[in-house]
Amino acid sequence: MEEIQWQRPSRCAGSSNCPEVAVTADAVHIRSSLLPSSTARLTLPEWRDLLAGVRNGEFDV
């Protein structure tokens, strides 16, 4: 099994509540630093769609 290297945004350096992302050869894994045992696995097209939605404000409240 491939070892996953989790990364945090640089703005979360001192925080304990951050999104974390790990990119592998065939997927992007995301999790919250508050609940690291619960992860989501996205395909690369799903990841691109998620990022596009965030950039376009689709999740703004």
Secondary structure, DSSP 8 states (H G I E B T S, - for coil): ------B--GGGTT-SS-EEEEE-SS-EEEEETTEEEEEEEE-HHHHHHHHHHHHTTTT--
